[in-house]
């Protein structure tokens, strides 16, 4: 029962609320406004819609017949009003003549005003030309002044010229030329020579001859040519091999290593003398007396400069006279510094000497010397620097002969000592020595530069 009561109450409430809402909507609806719009004449007015909602007014509805402005139509331009305008040129005004005009009266002098007229400007007078001097007053000579004539003795055999009867004078010009003045002074200084007594042409004494100081003729040949051994190569077609022995103070009077033993050698040898020996000049003279070639051995101190090299080379060549060249020592030598070696090559090349260098690296110094045209060679092997036995020395010589066949020539270096002299003498008698041409070192050096 209660359930049915609640359902009926709810249904009644809903219906009541719906009825109240509908009544409020109907009561609030405003009445539609009455609009009186005059439609334009061109067409009929549209009929209003029967719907309750109003329609918005357009732009055409806002322009009514009563409020529309009226605009007058513009008229076209008309130039008819300008037809009567006067287009002729204006008439020139007429002026009266000057017959009735009178000149202005001259003001009285008492007024204090004076009228002045401008005077014409005359041209400036030209200056008169300077007066030219008469041609007779000038006496300018273009010839230089002559020195006074020397006094000639009566018995000199020359006739003295008499002055001209007309008295022509050779006066010097007043403004003398500076060059003429210098010439006059020079000739005046030599005038005393002209004033000396001159004998006759027949009895004149013979002029005194000037004393000529004898001068030593220059050396016709280079040292490498002038002091070379006159040994002739037996077979020029064979490769050359040269042997240099260092003399560090050996006894040249002995039988084993002395000059007596060296005379019996079947092939030539060259000797390098230590330039620091006190008797280096005597030893060089002894070798040269036997017809052997000599070289000056040079060792520069460590840290030497090009100037030191120049002094050392000059001293070594003076200590070893008649040397064909220089052998680089086995000590410091002169290849430690590029500038020093270049200086040595330049000095020896300009003096006509040869150079024998120690083999170092790529032998750049020797190659540069050959490029400059200086006879230069390098030592292939020092065969007795460690006191080798004669057997070892002969084996080194065999190797050198084989290398000579490959390179065209080699230089071997040894020392003046008994074992070395014995090994050289025995090796020269073997067949292997026949494969090379044992030559003086000067011949091999010149062959390096094509001489």
Backbone torsions as a table, in degrees:
resi	resn	phi	psi	omega
1	UNK	NA	-47.9	177.3
2	UNK	-60.7	-35.8	179.6
3	UNK	-63.7	-41.7	179.8
4	UNK	-69.8	-30.9	178.3
5	UNK	-67.9	-43.0	-180.0
6	UNK	-65.3	-37.7	179.7
7	UNK	-67.6	-37.7	-179.9
8	UNK	-70.8	-36.3	178.5
9	UNK	-65.2	-41.2	-179.0
10	UNK	-66.5	-43.6	-178.8
11	UNK	-64.8	-39.6	178.3
12	UNK	-65.1	-39.6	177.8
13	UNK	-61.5	-40.2	-178.2
14	UNK	-67.3	-42.9	-179.1
15	UNK	-66.3	-39.7	179.7
16	UNK	-63.8	-42.1	178.7
17	UNK	-63.7	-38.4	179.0
18	UNK	-66.6	-38.9	-179.6
19	UNK	-68.1	-38.4	179.1
20	UNK	-65.2	-40.2	179.6
21	UNK	-64.4	-42.2	-177.7
22	UNK	-66.9	-35.0	-179.7
23	UNK	-70.0	-36.4	179.6
24	UNK	-67.5	-34.4	179.4
25	UNK	-69.2	-41.2	-178.7
26	UNK	-69.0	-37.5	-177.6
27	UNK	-70.7	-34.3	-176.6
28	UNK	-81.8	-9.2	-175.9
29	UNK	-70.8	120.4	-178.6
30	UNK	-79.2	151.6	179.0
31	UNK	-74.5	146.6	-179.7
32	UNK	-67.9	136.5	-179.3
33	UNK	-73.4	148.4	178.5
34	UNK	-88.3	115.1	-177.3
35	UNK	-110.6	124.2	178.5
36	UNK	-107.0	97.3	-176.7
37	UNK	-113.7	123.3	176.9
38	UNK	-84.5	116.3	178.9
39	UNK	-71.7	150.8	177.2
40	UNK	-64.0	157.0	-175.1
41	UNK	-66.1	-29.8	-172.5
42	UNK	-60.8	-32.8	-175.9
43	UNK	-142.9	170.2	177.9
44	UNK	-77.4	152.9	-179.7
45	UNK	-75.7	139.7	177.9
46	UNK	-71.1	145.7	178.5
47	UNK	-79.4	141.7	-177.6
48	UNK	-70.0	146.8	179.2
49	UNK	-71.6	150.5	-179.0
50	UNK	-82.0	-0.5	179.6
51	UNK	-72.3	155.0	-178.8
52	UNK	-74.3	-27.8	-176.3
53	UNK	-77.1	137.8	178.8
54	UNK	-73.5	152.4	178.5
55	UNK	-99.6	139.5	178.6
56	UNK	-68.1	145.3	-178.9
57	UNK	-82.1	139.2	177.9
58	UNK	-90.2	-175.8	-179.2
59	UNK	-68.3	-31.8	-178.8
60	UNK	-70.6	-27.9	-179.8
61	UNK	-72.8	-24.7	-176.7
62	UNK	-77.1	-27.5	-178.7
63	UNK	-89.3	101.7	178.5
64	UNK	-91.0	166.0	-177.3
65	UNK	-69.7	-34.2	-177.7
66	UNK	-73.6	-35.6	-175.2
67	UNK	-90.4	-3.5	-176.4
68	UNK	-74.9	128.6	179.3
69	UNK	-75.0	152.9	178.4
70	UNK	-108.3	126.3	-177.5
71	UNK	-108.7	130.1	179.9
72	UNK	-77.4	138.8	179.5
73	UNK	-71.3	128.4	-178.7
74	UNK	-69.0	147.0	179.1
75	UNK	-91.3	153.8	179.1
76	UNK	-73.9	152.7	179.5
77	UNK	-67.0	140.8	-179.0
78	UNK	-130.8	122.5	-178.9
79	UNK	-100.1	15.6	-179.3
80	UNK	-67.4	-23.9	-178.7
81	UNK	-70.9	-19.2	-179.3
82	UNK	-89.3	1.1	-177.3
83	UNK	-69.3	-31.0	-178.1
84	UNK	-87.2	2.0	-179.1
85	UNK	-68.4	146.7	-178.0
86	UNK	-83.1	113.9	-179.4
87	UNK	-101.3	4.5	179.3
88	UNK	-77.5	158.4	179.4
89	UNK	-69.3	146.9	179.7
90	UNK	-64.4	147.7	-178.9
91	UNK	-79.1	135.7	178.8
92	UNK	-68.1	131.1	-179.5
93	UNK	-68.8	148.0	179.8
94	UNK	-95.8	135.6	-179.7
95	UNK	-116.5	153.9	179.2
96	UNK	-77.7	165.5	179.6
97	UNK	-82.3	-177.3	-176.4
98	UNK	-103.1	15.5	-176.5
99	UNK	-68.0	-31.3	-177.1
100	UNK	-91.1	1.4	-178.3
101	UNK	-88.3	142.7	178.2
102	UNK	-117.4	150.8	178.6
103	UNK	-67.1	145.4	178.5
104	UNK	-65.6	144.9	-179.3
105	UNK	-72.3	145.7	178.8
106	UNK	-72.3	128.8	179.8
107	UNK	-64.4	150.8	178.6
108	UNK	-69.3	153.8	179.4
109	UNK	-68.7	-20.5	-176.9
110	UNK	-74.6	-10.0	-179.2
111	UNK	-69.9	-18.3	178.6
112	UNK	85.0	1.5	179.9
113	UNK	-108.3	123.5	179.2
114	UNK	-113.8	134.2	179.3
115	UNK	-100.4	123.6	180.0
116	UNK	-112.7	144.0	177.8
117	UNK	-99.7	150.7	179.6
118	UNK	-77.9	130.1	177.1
119	UNK	-80.6	144.9	179.1
120	UNK	-64.8	143.4	179.7
121	UNK	-84.3	120.9	179.8
122	UNK	-91.1	148.3	176.4
123	UNK	-65.5	148.6	-179.4
124	UNK	-67.8	139.2	-179.5
125	UNK	-67.8	138.5	178.6
126	UNK	-77.4	143.4	178.8
127	UNK	-71.2	146.8	-179.2
128	UNK	-75.4	147.1	-179.8
129	UNK	-68.7	145.2	177.6
130	UNK	-66.3	148.2	-178.9
131	UNK	-71.2	132.1	179.5
132	UNK	-82.6	136.6	178.8
133	UNK	-70.2	156.9	178.4
134	UNK	-68.6	143.9	-179.2
135	UNK	-65.5	-25.0	-177.0
136	UNK	-74.2	-22.7	-175.3
137	UNK	-80.1	-17.7	-179.8
138	UNK	-85.0	136.5	177.8
139	UNK	-142.6	77.5	-177.8
140	UNK	-108.4	125.6	-178.9
141	UNK	-104.6	134.3	178.6
142	UNK	-88.4	-2.7	179.2
143	UNK	-94.5	141.5	178.5
144	UNK	-65.9	157.4	-179.9
145	UNK	-67.3	138.9	-178.9
146	UNK	-92.6	144.0	178.0
147	UNK	-68.1	157.0	177.8
148	UNK	-64.2	147.6	-178.5
149	UNK	-69.9	138.2	179.5
150	UNK	-71.4	155.0	176.4
151	UNK	-78.7	123.6	-178.1
152	UNK	-109.4	130.6	-179.9
153	UNK	-67.9	162.6	-175.5
154	UNK	-68.4	-33.8	-176.2
155	UNK	-96.9	22.9	-176.3
156	UNK	-81.4	-14.1	179.3
157	UNK	92.7	-2.6	178.9
158	UNK	-108.6	142.3	177.7
159	UNK	-88.1	139.2	-179.9
160	UNK	-88.6	127.8	-177.7
161	UNK	-75.7	131.6	178.8
162	UNK	-80.8	147.6	178.2
163	UNK	-67.9	154.3	-177.6
164	UNK	-67.5	142.4	-177.1
165	UNK	-66.1	-28.1	-177.7
166	UNK	-75.3	-10.3	175.7
167	UNK	75.3	33.2	177.6
168	UNK	-68.1	129.2	-177.9
169	UNK	-107.5	147.9	176.5
170	UNK	-113.5	65.8	-179.4
171	UNK	-74.3	147.8	178.5
172	UNK	-74.8	146.9	178.2
173	UNK	-66.5	154.1	-178.5
174	UNK	-65.2	-42.6	178.6
175	UNK	-101.0	90.1	-175.6
176	UNK	-76.9	146.5	177.9
177	UNK	-71.5	137.2	178.7
178	UNK	-57.6	-37.4	179.1
179	UNK	-63.9	-37.2	178.4
180	UNK	-66.2	-37.7	179.4
181	UNK	-63.2	-42.7	178.5
182	UNK	-64.4	-38.8	178.6
183	UNK	-63.4	-39.8	180.0
184	UNK	-64.8	-43.0	-179.8
185	UNK	-63.6	-40.2	-180.0
186	UNK	-65.1	-42.6	-179.5
187	UNK	-70.2	-29.8	178.8
188	UNK	-68.5	-36.1	179.1
189	UNK	-65.7	-33.5	179.5
190	UNK	-86.4	0.9	-177.8
191	UNK	-63.9	-39.3	-179.8
192	UNK	-57.1	-30.8	177.7
193	UNK	-67.2	-30.9	-179.5
194	UNK	-79.4	-22.2	-178.3
195	UNK	-83.6	-2.0	179.2
196	UNK	-67.0	157.1	-179.0
197	UNK	-69.1	130.3	179.9
198	UNK	-113.4	124.5	-179.8
199	UNK	-79.3	-175.3	179.3
200	UNK	-72.7	164.5	-178.8
201	UNK	-67.4	-25.0	-177.6
202	UNK	-89.0	-41.9	-174.1
203	UNK	-93.4	9.8	-176.7
204	UNK	-68.9	136.1	179.4
205	UNK	-72.1	154.6	177.8
206	UNK	-69.7	137.9	-179.4
207	UNK	-64.9	146.0	-178.9
208	UNK	-72.3	134.5	-179.9
209	UNK	-83.4	137.8	179.0
210	UNK	-72.0	142.9	179.6
211	UNK	-75.0	129.7	-179.7
212	UNK	-106.9	122.0	179.3
213	UNK	-77.9	124.9	-179.3
214	UNK	-65.2	134.9	179.6
215	UNK	-116.8	133.4	179.8
216	UNK	-64.9	129.8	179.4
217	UNK	-65.2	147.0	179.8
218	UNK	-65.7	153.5	-179.5
219	UNK	-63.5	125.1	-175.3
220	UNK	-71.9	-27.1	-176.1
221	UNK	-123.5	161.6	173.7
222	UNK	-72.0	156.4	178.0
223	UNK	-57.8	-34.6	-179.5
224	UNK	-68.2	-20.6	175.8
225	UNK	-97.1	-38.8	-175.0
226	UNK	-70.8	-35.7	-175.3
227	UNK	-107.3	17.7	179.4
228	UNK	-78.8	154.7	177.4
229	UNK	-71.8	146.6	-178.8
230	UNK	-91.0	23.4	179.5
231	UNK	-74.2	130.9	-179.6
232	UNK	-94.6	138.1	177.9
233	UNK	-72.6	132.2	-176.9
234	UNK	-68.2	-49.2	-177.5
235	UNK	-129.0	99.6	-178.6
236	UNK	-64.1	-17.6	-179.2
237	UNK	-74.9	-16.3	-179.4
238	UNK	-82.8	153.2	174.2
239	UNK	-67.0	142.8	-176.5
240	UNK	-87.0	150.9	176.9
241	UNK	-142.0	125.3	-178.7
242	UNK	-118.1	142.2	-179.4
243	UNK	-120.6	125.6	178.6
244	UNK	-114.7	130.2	177.3
245	UNK	-111.5	131.4	-179.6
246	UNK	-85.8	128.8	175.7
247	UNK	-103.9	104.4	179.5
248	UNK	-103.9	24.3	178.9
249	UNK	113.9	28.7	-179.8
250	UNK	-70.5	157.8	179.9
251	UNK	-80.9	107.4	-177.0
252	UNK	-80.7	-6.7	179.8
253	UNK	-93.0	-5.2	-179.0
254	UNK	-74.5	167.5	-178.2
255	UNK	-84.5	-27.4	-173.9
256	UNK	-84.7	-47.3	-177.7
257	UNK	-116.3	9.8	-178.2
258	UNK	-80.0	-177.1	-179.2
259	UNK	-66.0	-26.8	179.6
260	UNK	-65.7	-37.7	179.0
261	UNK	-73.9	-31.8	-178.2
262	UNK	-73.4	-24.0	-179.8
263	UNK	-67.8	-24.9	-176.2
264	UNK	-87.7	3.8	-178.6
265	UNK	-70.4	137.5	-179.6
266	UNK	-81.4	-6.8	-179.6
267	UNK	-138.4	157.9	-174.4
268	UNK	-76.2	149.7	174.6
269	UNK	-125.0	155.3	175.1
270	UNK	-118.8	148.1	-173.8
271	UNK	-125.3	133.0	177.3
272	UNK	-106.9	118.6	-175.7
273	UNK	-99.4	131.7	177.0
274	UNK	-64.5	119.7	-176.1
275	UNK	-67.9	-15.5	-179.7
276	UNK	-85.1	-5.8	178.3
277	UNK	-68.2	140.5	179.8
278	UNK	-67.0	-27.6	-179.5
279	UNK	-108.4	34.7	-178.8
280	UNK	-63.4	-38.3	-179.6
281	UNK	-66.2	-40.4	179.1
282	UNK	-66.0	-39.0	178.7
283	UNK	-66.7	-40.5	177.3
284	UNK	-61.7	-40.1	179.4
285	UNK	-65.8	-36.1	179.7
286	UNK	-66.9	-43.1	178.0
287	UNK	-67.1	-39.4	-179.9
288	UNK	-66.9	-30.2	177.6
289	UNK	-66.9	-25.5	177.5
290	UNK	-89.7	2.0	179.1
291	UNK	82.1	19.6	-178.3
292	UNK	-99.6	153.1	179.2
293	UNK	-86.2	147.7	179.4
294	UNK	-128.8	150.7	174.6
295	UNK	-129.8	156.0	176.8
296	UNK	-97.6	122.2	179.1
297	UNK	-89.9	127.9	-173.5
298	UNK	-125.2	131.7	172.4
299	UNK	-127.0	115.3	178.9
300	UNK	-84.8	145.9	177.9
301	UNK	-67.4	160.2	179.1
302	UNK	-65.2	138.7	-179.6
303	UNK	78.1	17.3	-179.9
304	UNK	-69.3	147.6	179.1
305	UNK	-100.2	167.6	175.8
306	UNK	-56.4	-34.0	176.9
307	UNK	-66.8	-40.2	176.2
308	UNK	-62.8	-38.5	178.7
309	UNK	-63.8	-40.6	179.2
310	UNK	-62.7	-42.8	179.3
311	UNK	-66.9	-42.1	-177.5
312	UNK	-67.2	-40.5	179.5
313	UNK	-65.2	-42.5	179.1
314	UNK	-63.5	-40.8	179.4
315	UNK	-67.3	-37.6	-179.6
316	UNK	-67.7	-40.8	179.3
317	UNK	-68.8	-30.3	174.9
318	UNK	-73.6	-33.1	-179.9
319	UNK	-73.9	-29.1	179.9
320	UNK	-117.9	86.3	-178.4
321	UNK	-68.9	156.2	178.2
322	UNK	59.6	33.3	176.1
323	UNK	-84.4	142.7	179.5
324	UNK	-84.7	-14.2	-178.4
325	UNK	178.4	-160.9	-175.1
326	UNK	-128.0	137.6	172.4
327	UNK	-106.4	127.4	176.3
328	UNK	-68.2	130.2	-177.5
329	UNK	-66.6	165.4	-179.4
330	UNK	-83.1	-1.9	178.5
331	UNK	-89.9	-120.4	-179.0
332	UNK	-70.1	-30.6	179.9
333	UNK	65.9	-150.7	176.6
334	UNK	-140.1	20.5	177.3
335	UNK	-102.3	6.7	-179.1
336	UNK	-68.5	-29.4	-178.4
337	UNK	-124.6	134.7	-177.5
338	UNK	-64.0	-41.6	-178.7
339	UNK	-65.3	-37.0	-179.8
340	UNK	-68.2	-45.4	-179.7
341	UNK	-64.2	-37.9	176.9
342	UNK	-64.0	-37.6	178.9
343	UNK	-66.7	-40.7	178.8
344	UNK	-64.0	-44.7	179.6
345	UNK	-62.7	-39.8	-179.9
346	UNK	-65.7	-41.6	-178.4
347	UNK	-66.7	-48.4	-177.6
348	UNK	-69.8	-35.2	178.5
349	UNK	-66.4	-41.6	178.3
350	UNK	-69.5	-25.1	179.7
351	UNK	-88.5	-6.0	179.0
352	UNK	82.8	25.5	180.0
353	UNK	-102.2	163.0	174.3
354	UNK	-100.7	165.5	-177.9
355	UNK	-134.1	132.3	171.9
356	UNK	-119.2	117.3	-175.0
357	UNK	-109.2	157.1	172.8
358	UNK	-76.0	149.2	-179.3
359	UNK	-76.6	117.6	-178.7
360	UNK	-139.3	117.3	175.5
361	UNK	61.5	-127.5	-179.4
362	UNK	-91.0	8.3	179.7
363	UNK	54.4	48.6	-178.1
364	UNK	-65.9	-39.4	-178.3
365	UNK	-62.6	-40.5	180.0
366	UNK	-68.0	-36.8	178.4
367	UNK	-68.9	-38.0	177.4
368	UNK	-67.3	-35.4	178.0
369	UNK	-64.5	-42.4	177.7
370	UNK	-64.5	-34.8	177.7
371	UNK	-64.4	-32.4	177.7
372	UNK	-82.9	0.4	179.9
373	UNK	83.3	17.3	-180.0
374	UNK	-94.0	127.4	177.9
375	UNK	-62.6	117.8	-176.2
376	UNK	-146.6	148.5	177.8
377	UNK	-150.4	163.7	178.1
378	UNK	-116.4	153.9	179.9
379	UNK	-77.5	126.3	178.5
380	UNK	-74.6	-43.5	-179.7
381	UNK	-158.3	139.0	170.1
382	UNK	-93.7	103.0	-165.4
383	UNK	-88.4	-6.3	178.8
384	UNK	-137.7	28.4	-178.7
385	UNK	-67.6	-24.7	179.8
386	UNK	-108.5	29.1	179.8
387	UNK	56.8	50.0	179.0
388	UNK	-66.4	157.4	178.5
389	UNK	-78.4	163.8	178.2
390	UNK	-59.6	-31.2	179.1
391	UNK	-66.3	-44.5	178.6
392	UNK	-65.7	-38.3	179.6
393	UNK	-62.8	-40.4	179.6
394	UNK	-67.0	-35.3	177.8
395	UNK	-66.3	-39.2	176.3
396	UNK	-63.4	-37.3	179.1
397	UNK	-67.6	-35.9	175.8
398	UNK	-63.2	-42.0	177.5
399	UNK	-63.5	-38.2	179.4
400	UNK	-66.1	-36.9	177.7
401	UNK	-65.2	-37.7	177.6
402	UNK	-67.3	-40.6	178.6
403	UNK	-67.7	-34.1	178.0
404	UNK	-61.1	-36.1	177.0
405	UNK	-66.3	-23.4	179.2
406	UNK	-87.7	-39.7	-173.7
407	UNK	-101.7	-11.7	179.6
408	UNK	93.5	-11.3	178.8
409	UNK	172.4	144.3	178.7
410	UNK	-139.3	159.3	177.1
411	UNK	-120.6	126.7	177.9
412	UNK	-109.0	146.3	-175.2
413	UNK	-124.6	130.9	177.1
414	UNK	-142.0	-163.0	-178.1
415	UNK	-136.1	157.6	179.1
416	UNK	-80.5	94.6	177.5
417	UNK	-149.3	159.3	-172.4
418	UNK	-59.1	-46.4	-177.6
419	UNK	-64.2	-36.3	179.9
420	UNK	-68.7	-42.7	-179.8
421	UNK	-64.1	-39.8	179.6
422	UNK	-66.1	-43.7	-179.2
423	UNK	-65.7	-38.1	179.0
424	UNK	-66.8	-38.3	-178.1
425	UNK	-68.8	-40.8	179.5
426	UNK	-71.1	-38.9	-178.8
427	UNK	-67.2	-32.6	179.6
428	UNK	-67.0	-20.5	179.5
429	UNK	-90.7	-4.8	-179.1
430	UNK	-85.0	168.7	-177.8
431	UNK	-73.3	-29.7	-177.4
432	UNK	-65.8	-26.5	177.6
433	UNK	-68.6	-17.1	-179.7
434	UNK	-76.0	-11.9	-178.5
435	UNK	-78.8	-13.8	-179.3
436	UNK	-125.3	162.0	175.3
437	UNK	-102.9	103.4	179.6
438	UNK	-70.4	117.8	-170.2
439	UNK	-131.5	159.0	171.6
440	UNK	-63.0	153.9	-176.2
441	UNK	-68.1	-25.8	178.3
442	UNK	-64.8	-36.4	179.6
443	UNK	-66.8	-40.5	179.4
444	UNK	-68.9	-39.0	179.4
445	UNK	-63.0	-44.1	-179.8
446	UNK	-68.6	-28.9	177.1
447	UNK	-68.4	-24.0	178.8
448	UNK	-67.4	-27.7	-179.9
449	UNK	-107.6	13.6	175.3
450	UNK	80.3	20.4	178.8
451	UNK	-94.7	NA	NA
